[in-house]
C-alpha cells in the first residue's frame, strides 16, 4: 500500500511547471519590476502629473547618466569586484574636455576628436585600475577608492570653478529630439540592448560570469582571468567617460563637482537589480530595473520635496539590505 502511495505521488513531487521555473530563475528581476509598477501606481495616485508623457520622458532622460555608469559597474560586480572610481573618471573626463573646448574658443570642429579623446581617457583609467588589481591582487574596492582619491585631486587641479565655452552643437547631444522623444533616450535603449547581448551572447560576457562564479574553476576552464578582469574595468572606465561626456552636454559647463556620489548610486542600482555583490549571478535587465527604480524615486522625491538627507539614508539602507540578502543566499 505504501508502494502504491509513493509511486503515485512521485510524479507530483518531481513535476516542475515552466512558469514556476521561470519565476525561480528570474525572481529578483520580477521583484524589481514589481516595485517599479507599485511605485508608479502610488505616485500616479498622489499626483496626476506623474504619468504624463512629459514626466515619463523626463525620467528616461534623467536615468541616462546613472544608466551608463551602472552598465560598466555591472560588468565589474559580475566578476566579484567593485569600481568606486567611476564618478571621478566621469568628472575628470568632463573637465578635461571642457578645458580644451574653452582653450580653443568653443571650436565645433573639435567635437568628434574630443569625444574620442574622452572615451580613450576613460578606457585608459579603467585599464590602469584593472592592471593594478591583477598585478597586486589587492581588494578592488581599495584600489579603485585610491584611484578615485587621486582623480579628485586631479579634478581640482584642472579647475575649482565651472568651465564655460562648450560649443552649441555639442549641447545638442542632450537637446536633440525626434518628435517628443529625446535622441539620447533612443540611443540609450540600443545601448541597454547591446549590453544585454554582450553579457549573454559573447565569449567575454560568459567569461565574466565564470570569473565571478569562481576564479579557480575559470582558470581550469582555460579562461584568462587577468585579461577578463582588466577588460571589465576598461569597460567600466569607458562607460564612466560616456557619462561624463553626456553630463557635460547636459549642464553646458565643466563642473568640478560633477557626478558626485554616482559610484555609490551605481552600486545601489546593481544591487537592487539582482546582481550578486559576490559576483557570478545576475542580469543586465535587473540593472536596468534598478536604474529605473532609482530614477523614479528621485522624481517622486522631487515632487514630494523629500529632504536630500533622507534620500541618502534610504539608499544606504537599500545597500545594507541587498548585502544581507546575498550573504544569506551564499550561506544557505
C-alpha positions as CSV (number, residue, x, y, z in Angstrom):
1,X,0.0,0.0,0.0
2,X,2.9,2.3,0.8
3,X,4.5,1.4,-2.5
4,X,1.4,2.5,-4.4
5,X,1.3,5.8,-2.5
6,X,5.0,6.5,-3.3
7,X,4.6,5.7,-7.0
8,X,1.5,7.8,-7.3
9,X,3.0,10.9,-5.6
10,X,6.5,10.8,-7.0
11,X,5.5,12.4,-10.4
12,X,3.7,15.2,-8.5
13,X,6.9,15.9,-6.4
14,X,9.1,15.9,-9.5
15,X,6.8,17.9,-11.7
16,X,8.2,21.4,-12.4
17,X,5.8,23.7,-14.2
18,X,7.6,26.1,-16.7
19,X,6.1,29.2,-15.0
20,X,7.5,28.1,-11.6
21,X,10.9,27.5,-13.1
22,X,10.8,30.9,-14.8
23,X,9.8,32.6,-11.5
24,X,12.6,30.8,-9.6
25,X,15.2,31.8,-12.2
26,X,14.1,35.4,-12.5
27,X,12.7,36.2,-9.1
28,X,14.9,39.2,-8.4
29,X,14.1,40.7,-11.8
30,X,10.4,40.2,-11.4
31,X,10.7,41.7,-7.9
32,X,12.4,44.9,-9.0
33,X,9.9,45.5,-11.8
34,X,7.1,44.7,-9.4
35,X,8.4,47.5,-7.2
36,X,8.6,49.8,-10.2
37,X,4.9,49.2,-11.0
38,X,4.0,49.6,-7.4
39,X,5.8,52.9,-7.1
40,X,4.4,54.1,-10.3
41,X,0.9,53.3,-9.2
42,X,1.3,55.0,-5.9
43,X,2.9,58.1,-7.5
44,X,0.2,58.4,-10.1
45,X,-2.4,58.3,-7.3
46,X,-0.6,61.0,-5.4
47,X,-0.1,63.3,-8.4
48,X,-1.9,63.3,-11.8
49,X,1.3,64.8,-13.3
50,X,3.4,61.7,-12.7
51,X,2.1,59.5,-15.6
52,X,2.2,62.3,-18.2
53,X,4.3,61.8,-21.3
54,X,6.4,64.8,-20.4
55,X,7.3,63.3,-17.0
56,X,7.9,59.8,-18.4
57,X,10.3,61.2,-20.9
58,X,12.0,63.3,-18.2
59,X,12.5,60.2,-16.0
60,X,14.0,58.3,-19.0
61,X,16.4,61.2,-19.8
62,X,17.4,61.6,-16.1
63,X,18.2,57.9,-15.9
64,X,20.9,58.0,-18.7
65,X,23.9,59.2,-16.7
66,X,23.3,56.6,-13.9
67,X,22.5,54.0,-16.6
68,X,25.8,54.4,-18.4
69,X,27.8,54.2,-15.2
70,X,25.7,51.3,-13.9
71,X,26.3,49.2,-17.1
72,X,30.0,49.4,-16.6
73,X,29.6,48.8,-12.8
74,X,27.6,45.7,-13.6
75,X,30.4,44.2,-15.5
76,X,32.8,44.7,-12.6
77,X,30.4,43.5,-10.0
78,X,29.7,40.3,-12.0
79,X,33.4,39.4,-11.6
80,X,33.1,39.9,-7.8
81,X,34.8,43.4,-7.8
82,X,33.6,46.9,-7.3
83,X,34.7,50.1,-9.1
84,X,34.5,53.2,-6.8
85,X,36.4,55.4,-9.3
86,X,33.6,55.7,-11.9
87,X,32.3,59.0,-10.6
88,X,35.7,60.7,-10.6
89,X,36.5,59.3,-14.0
90,X,33.3,60.9,-15.3
91,X,34.3,64.2,-13.6
92,X,37.9,64.3,-14.9
93,X,36.8,63.4,-18.4
94,X,34.2,66.2,-18.4
95,X,36.6,68.8,-17.0
96,X,39.4,67.8,-19.4
97,X,37.1,68.1,-22.5
98,X,35.6,71.4,-21.2
99,X,39.1,72.8,-20.6
100,X,40.2,72.0,-24.2
101,X,37.0,73.5,-25.6
102,X,37.5,76.7,-23.6
103,X,41.1,76.9,-24.7
104,X,40.1,76.5,-28.4
105,X,37.4,79.1,-28.2
106,X,34.5,76.6,-28.5
107,X,35.6,75.3,-31.9
108,X,32.8,72.9,-33.0
109,X,35.3,71.1,-35.3
110,X,36.8,69.5,-32.2
111,X,33.6,67.8,-31.1
112,X,34.3,64.4,-32.6
113,X,38.0,64.3,-31.8
114,X,37.3,65.3,-28.2
115,X,34.6,62.7,-27.8
116,X,37.1,60.1,-28.9
117,X,39.8,61.6,-26.6
118,X,37.4,61.5,-23.6
119,X,36.4,57.9,-24.4
120,X,40.1,56.8,-24.6
121,X,40.9,58.7,-21.4
122,X,38.1,56.8,-19.5
123,X,39.2,53.4,-21.0
124,X,42.8,54.2,-20.1
125,X,41.9,55.0,-16.5
126,X,39.8,51.8,-16.3
127,X,42.8,49.8,-17.7
128,X,45.0,51.3,-15.0
129,X,42.5,50.1,-12.4
130,X,42.5,46.6,-13.9
131,X,46.2,46.3,-14.1
132,X,46.8,47.5,-10.5
133,X,44.2,45.0,-9.3
134,X,45.5,42.0,-11.2
135,X,49.2,42.8,-10.5
136,X,48.9,43.5,-6.8
137,X,45.9,41.1,-6.1
138,X,44.6,43.8,-3.7
139,X,41.0,44.3,-2.9
140,X,39.3,46.1,-5.9
141,X,37.5,48.4,-3.6
142,X,40.8,49.6,-2.1
143,X,42.5,50.1,-5.4
144,X,39.6,52.0,-7.1
145,X,38.9,54.1,-4.0
146,X,42.6,55.1,-4.0
147,X,42.4,56.0,-7.7
148,X,39.2,58.0,-7.0
149,X,41.0,60.0,-4.4
150,X,43.8,60.8,-6.8
151,X,41.4,61.8,-9.5
152,X,39.5,64.0,-7.1
153,X,42.8,65.9,-6.7
154,X,43.4,66.0,-10.4
155,X,39.9,67.4,-11.0
156,X,40.6,70.2,-8.5
157,X,43.9,70.8,-10.2
158,X,42.2,71.2,-13.5
159,X,39.7,73.7,-12.2
160,X,37.9,74.6,-8.9
161,X,35.3,76.7,-10.7
162,X,32.9,75.8,-13.6
163,X,34.4,75.9,-17.0
164,X,32.3,77.5,-19.7
165,X,32.7,77.7,-23.5
166,X,31.1,74.5,-24.7
167,X,30.1,74.8,-28.4
168,X,26.3,74.9,-29.1
169,X,26.5,71.8,-31.5
170,X,27.9,69.7,-28.6
171,X,24.9,70.7,-26.4
172,X,22.6,69.2,-29.0
173,X,23.7,65.7,-27.7
174,X,21.3,66.4,-24.9
175,X,18.7,68.6,-26.6
176,X,18.1,66.8,-29.9
177,X,14.7,65.2,-30.2
178,X,12.6,63.1,-32.7
179,X,9.1,64.4,-32.1
180,X,8.8,64.5,-28.3
181,X,11.3,61.7,-27.7
182,X,15.0,62.8,-27.0
183,X,17.5,61.2,-29.3
184,X,19.7,60.3,-26.4
185,X,16.9,58.2,-24.9
186,X,16.6,56.3,-28.2
187,X,20.3,55.7,-28.3
188,X,20.3,54.6,-24.6
189,X,17.7,51.9,-25.5
190,X,20.1,50.5,-28.1
191,X,23.0,50.7,-25.5
192,X,21.0,48.6,-23.0
193,X,20.1,46.1,-25.7
194,X,23.8,45.8,-26.7
195,X,24.9,45.4,-23.1
196,X,22.4,42.6,-22.7
197,X,23.6,40.8,-25.8
198,X,27.2,41.3,-24.8
199,X,26.7,39.6,-21.4
200,X,24.6,36.7,-22.8
201,X,25.9,36.1,-26.3
202,X,29.6,36.9,-26.4
203,X,32.6,34.9,-25.1
204,X,33.9,37.7,-22.9
205,X,30.4,38.1,-21.4
206,X,30.3,34.4,-20.5
207,X,33.8,34.6,-19.2
208,X,32.8,37.5,-16.9
209,X,30.2,35.3,-15.3
210,X,32.6,32.4,-15.0
211,X,35.3,34.5,-13.3
212,X,32.7,35.9,-10.9
213,X,31.5,32.4,-10.0
214,X,34.9,31.0,-9.3
215,X,38.3,32.3,-10.5
216,X,39.9,28.8,-9.9
217,X,37.3,27.0,-11.9
218,X,37.6,29.7,-14.6
219,X,41.3,29.1,-14.8
220,X,40.8,25.3,-15.1
221,X,38.4,26.1,-17.9
222,X,41.2,27.8,-19.9
223,X,39.8,31.3,-19.2
224,X,42.4,34.1,-18.9
225,X,41.2,35.5,-15.6
226,X,43.5,38.5,-15.5
227,X,42.6,39.6,-19.1
228,X,38.9,39.2,-18.3
229,X,39.2,41.3,-15.1
230,X,41.2,44.1,-16.9
231,X,38.6,44.1,-19.7
232,X,35.7,44.7,-17.2
233,X,37.5,47.7,-15.7
234,X,38.2,49.1,-19.2
235,X,34.5,48.8,-20.0
236,X,33.6,50.4,-16.6
237,X,36.0,53.3,-17.3
238,X,34.7,53.7,-20.8
239,X,31.1,53.9,-19.8
240,X,32.0,56.3,-17.0
241,X,33.6,58.5,-19.6
242,X,30.4,58.3,-21.7
243,X,28.6,59.5,-18.6
244,X,31.0,62.4,-18.1
245,X,30.7,63.5,-21.7
246,X,26.9,63.3,-21.6
247,X,26.8,65.2,-18.3
248,X,28.9,67.9,-20.0
249,X,26.3,68.2,-22.7
250,X,23.5,68.3,-20.1
251,X,24.9,71.1,-17.9
252,X,26.8,73.0,-20.6
253,X,29.8,73.6,-18.2
254,X,32.7,71.6,-16.9
255,X,31.6,71.2,-13.3
256,X,34.3,70.4,-10.7
257,X,31.6,68.7,-8.6
258,X,30.0,66.7,-11.4
259,X,29.0,63.0,-10.9
260,X,29.2,63.4,-7.1
261,X,28.0,60.1,-5.4
262,X,27.4,58.3,-8.7
263,X,29.7,55.5,-7.8
264,X,27.5,54.8,-4.8
265,X,24.3,55.1,-6.7
266,X,25.6,52.7,-9.4
267,X,26.3,50.1,-6.8
268,X,22.8,50.5,-5.4
269,X,21.3,50.1,-8.9
270,X,23.3,47.0,-9.5
271,X,22.5,45.5,-6.1
272,X,18.7,46.2,-6.2
273,X,18.7,44.9,-9.7
274,X,19.6,41.5,-8.5
275,X,23.3,41.2,-9.5
276,X,25.1,39.4,-6.7
277,X,27.7,41.6,-5.0
278,X,29.8,38.5,-4.7
279,X,29.8,38.0,-8.4
280,X,28.7,35.4,-10.9
281,X,25.0,35.9,-10.8
282,X,22.6,38.5,-12.2
283,X,21.4,40.1,-15.4
284,X,21.8,43.5,-17.1
285,X,18.0,43.6,-17.3
286,X,17.9,43.7,-13.5
287,X,20.4,46.6,-13.5
288,X,18.1,48.4,-15.9
289,X,15.3,47.9,-13.4
290,X,17.5,49.2,-10.6
291,X,18.3,52.3,-12.6
292,X,14.7,53.0,-13.5
293,X,13.6,52.5,-9.9
294,X,16.2,55.0,-8.6
295,X,15.2,57.5,-11.3
296,X,11.6,57.1,-10.4
297,X,12.4,57.5,-6.7
298,X,14.3,60.7,-7.4
299,X,11.4,62.0,-9.5
300,X,8.9,61.2,-6.7
301,X,11.2,62.7,-4.1
302,X,11.4,65.9,-6.1
303,X,7.6,66.1,-6.5
304,X,7.1,65.4,-2.7
305,X,10.1,67.6,-1.7
306,X,11.7,64.9,0.4
307,X,14.8,66.1,2.2
308,X,18.1,65.1,0.5
309,X,19.4,63.6,3.7
310,X,16.5,61.2,3.9
311,X,17.2,60.2,0.3
312,X,20.8,59.3,1.2
313,X,19.6,57.3,4.2
314,X,17.2,55.3,2.1
315,X,19.9,54.5,-0.5
316,X,22.2,53.3,2.4
317,X,19.5,51.1,3.8
318,X,18.9,49.5,0.4
319,X,22.6,48.6,0.0
320,X,22.7,47.0,3.5
321,X,19.5,45.0,2.8
322,X,20.9,43.8,-0.5
323,X,24.3,42.8,1.0
324,X,22.5,40.9,3.8
325,X,20.2,39.1,1.3
326,X,23.1,37.9,-0.9
327,X,25.1,36.9,2.2
328,X,22.2,34.7,3.4
329,X,21.9,33.2,0.0
330,X,25.6,32.2,-0.1
331,X,25.4,30.8,3.5
332,X,22.3,28.7,2.6
